[in-house]
């Protein structure tokens, strides 16, 4: 199949990955959506480790099926852990066009406040210490994977979505004159 794409929405918990996906249109929206958060909501409860493991296994199965069939798909990730890094490499090996939408914020505290609001609205909780750890790890992995993607859009969503960097076909098309500290430190 020609033009198969993998769209990755990445960033620590609470930065607005789902909000960004929901604002998308075109081929991104036509691709098959794999989101463990949405799967666990369909099959069980967020506070159940068993349901979370089931959702993760379902997500892996869906991802493998998409890759076997050569179907375009999209996924959200905190970009922590080794599994997502292996997935990126596997998609490259299978000749997927790789699209990264990375969302960052100025501090883990911004994410924690948004998670509190999400919980108040009936969404799932992530412990503060997990957010702190993932914040740093996500930025480190972002730096490692950036060059693997064909197309990249990086947003700062500390206050509202603001485009910082746009790469199309591995060429920098736009870079903001006003980069936040987290971005400067990451792409240094």
TORGU-487733 format. One record per residue: x, y negated, z negated of N, C-alpha, C in turn; residue in one letter. Coordinates in pm, whole numbers, plus 50000, padded with zeros to 5 digits. Layout:
XYZXYZXYZa
...
% end
This chain:
500845011850000500005000050000500884987650000x
500594978150085501354965750093500834955949989x
501694946449953501314935449865500804939749729x
501344950249674500934954049539501674945149440x
500924940349343501464930649248501234934849104x
502174931049021502064932748876502114918748816x
501024914948751500904901748688501044903548537x
502064897448480502314898948337502094885648266x
501184885748169500914874148085501614876647953x
502634868547924503494871447810503604859547715x
503864862747590504054852847485503604858747353x
504064852847246503724857947113502214857147090x
501734863946990500304863646956499844849246933x
498644846246981498024833346951498454821747039x
499194824347149499644813147233498644809447342x
497704818547374496714815447476496814823647602x
497344835847592497484844347711496124847647773x
495164851647690493834855047740493144842747797x
493294831447730492724818947780493274815647918x
494584817347934495214814748064494684824448169x
494624837348136494094847148231492674843348273x
491844839848178490454836448208490324824248299x
491334815648300491304803748386491824806748527x
492354818648548492924822348678491824825648778x
492224826248905491324830949010492164837949116x
491564841349226492294847549336492764861649305x
493944864949357494464878649347494684883249204x
495034874049116495234877848976493954883848920x
492844877148944491554881748892491064894348962x
491524896649085491114908649159491914920849116x
493044918649050493874929849006493224936848887x
493584949348867493004957348758493564952248625x
492674949748530493074944048400493334955148300x
494504954548236494854963948130495204955548007x
494344956247907494544948147787494194956647665x
495194960447589494984968947472494014962747373x
494074949347358493154942547266491704945047308x
491444943847438490094945947488489684960647478x
490644969547501490344983947492489984987747350x
490764983147252490474986847113489124981147070x
488764969547122487464963647089486334972247143x
486564978747258485544987347319485415000747249x
486535006147198486505019847144486435020546992x
486715009646925486745010646779486954997446709x
487764997946603487954986146518489434982246514x
489644969146502491004963946500491804968246378x
491134970246267491874973946145492124988946136x
491804996346240492055010646243493305013646325x
494315018746258495555022246327495305033346430x
494405042446398494065053246491493475047546620x
492555037946607491955031746725492995023946806x
493935017546738494985010146808495885019646888x
496215031046828497035041046898496275046547019x
494975049447001494145054247113494135043947227x
493945031347190493895020647291495215019647366x
496315020747294497635020147357497825031747455x
497365043647416497475055347505496615053547630x
495425048147611494545045547726495215035547820x
495805025047763496485014847844497635020947924x
498415029547862499525036247932498985044648047x
497915051948022497305060148127496805051748244x
496155040548214495665031648319496815025648400x
497855021648330499035016048394499675026348488x
499845038548438500435049148521499575052048644x
498265052248624497345054748736497465043648841x
497515031248797497675020048892498965021548972x
500035025148903501325026348971501365038249066x
500735049249027500685060949116499925057849244x
498845050049230498005046749346498495034349420x
499455027149362499935014849425498955003449414x
498155003349307497174992749287497784981049209x
497364969149243497784957349168497104957549031x
497844952848930497264952348796497854940848717x
497164937248609497664926748521497614931748378x
498484926348297498584930748159499064919148073x
498664919447946499154909747848500144916547756x
501134908947712502134914447622502734903447535x
503174907447417503944898147335505404897947381x
505744907047468507094908547522508074912747412x
507584921347324508434926747217508474941847233x
509524947747191509664962247205510274965947339x
510634978647351511334983447471510384988147580x
509164992147544508234997647643507944987647754x
507704975247719507374965247822508564962647913x
509774963047857510974960947938511144972248039x
510844984447995510914996048086509844995048195x
508654990248157507574988648255507974978848366x
508604967948328509044958048428510004964548526x
510964972048473511934978848560511254989348649x
510294996648592509575006848670508785000348784x
508134989048755507364982048858508284977248970x
509464972448934510444968249036510854980049123x
511134991349057511545003449130510465007949227x
509205005749191508085009849276507684998749374x
508564988949388508394978149486507164969449464x
506804967449339505764957849307506324943849316x
505494934549358505854920449349505544916549205x
506524910849137506374907948994506084893248971x
505004890748895504564877148864504524875748712x
505224865948659505254863548515504594850248483x
503674850748388503074838748331503454838948183x
504444830748146504904830748007504364818347938x
503774820547819503224809547741503984808847609x
504524797147581505244795047456504634783647377x
504984783347250504584772347161505804768247079x
505714756347019506844750646948507294757946823x
506404765646763506784772946641505804784246615x
506224794146536505294804946501504114799846419x
504284788546351503184783046270501984779246357x
502244774546478501144771246570500354783946602x
501064794746630500404807646657499604812346537x
500174811146418499494815746296498184808146275x
498194795246299496964787246283495904791646384x
496314794446505495364798846608494814812646575x
495654821146520495194834546481494174833346369x
494404824346272493414822046165492074818046224x
492104809046322490864804546387490214816246460x
491024824246529490494835846602489804845446506x
490424847946391489834856946291488514851146240x
488484838046215487254831546169486144832846273x
486534833646400485564835246510485264849946540x
485774859146456485484873346473486564881246545x
487684874846575488774881546645489694889046551x
490774894446607491674902946530492794895046463x
493264900346352494304894146270495664900146303x
496684891846293498084896246301498774890346178x
499434898546096500104893245976501184882846011x
501334872945923502294862045947503714867045972x
504144877045895505524881845912505714888446048x
504664894446101504724900446234504834889446340x
504074878746323504144867446417505554861446416x
506124859646297507484854046288508484862546364x
508424875546342509364884846408509144884946559x
507894885646601507594886146744507944873146815x
507804861946746508124848946807509554848946858x
510494852646772511914852746810512194863446916x
511654875346896511924886446988511344883547127x
510174877447131509544874147259510414864547339x
510934854347273511794844747342513094851147391x
513664859947310514904866847352514644875547474x
513544882947472513224891647586512844883547710x
512194872247689511854863347801513124859447876x
514144855947802515414852147864516014863947942x
515894876047887516454888047952515744891548083x
514434889448089513654894248204513394883848311x
513634871348281513254860448370513684862848515x
514914867048534515444868748670514894881048742x
514184889648673513624901648736512334898748813x
511744887148789510444883848847510584875848976x
509684878649070509664871349197509064857449177x
507984857049101507264844549076507084842748926x
507334830548881507264827648737506604814148717x
505694813548621505194800748573505314801148422x
505964790948368506144790048223505354777948174x
504584780448069503754769948010504154767647865x
504044755147822504074752047680502614749447641x
502144756247538500774754347492500764750447345x
501754742447306501794737847167500574729347134x
500154721147230498964712747213497914716547318x
498314716147443497474720347555498414726047661x
497874733647755498724739847858499444729247941x
500754730747949501584721748028502604730248102x
502674728748235503614736548315505024731148297x
505944740348262507344736648241508234740848357x
507934752448413508804758348515507944766348612x
508274764948739507584772848842508654778148938x
508654791348953509574798049045508724805949144x
508964803749272508234811049376509274817849465x
509094830749484510044838849561511484836349516x
511634836349384512944835049317513614821449337x
512854811549383513394798049400512684788649303x
513464780749231512874771049138512204760149220x
510894758749200510094748749271509894736449182x
509724738949053509474727948960510114731148827x
510734721248768511164722248629510874708848564x
510234709348450509824697248381511044689348333x
510924676248338511974667548283511924667248131x
510824671848077510604670947932510374684947875x
511454692647863511334706347812511294706347660x
510384714247602510374715547456511614723347409x
511934721947283513134728247228513154743347250x
512004750047232511984764647247512404768747388x
512024760847487512374764047626513834760847654x
514314749447608515724745847628516644756247566x
516304760647445517124770647377517094784047449x
515984787147512515824800047577516554800747710x
516454790347790517064790947924518444784347928x
518994781447812520274774647803521314781547880x
% end
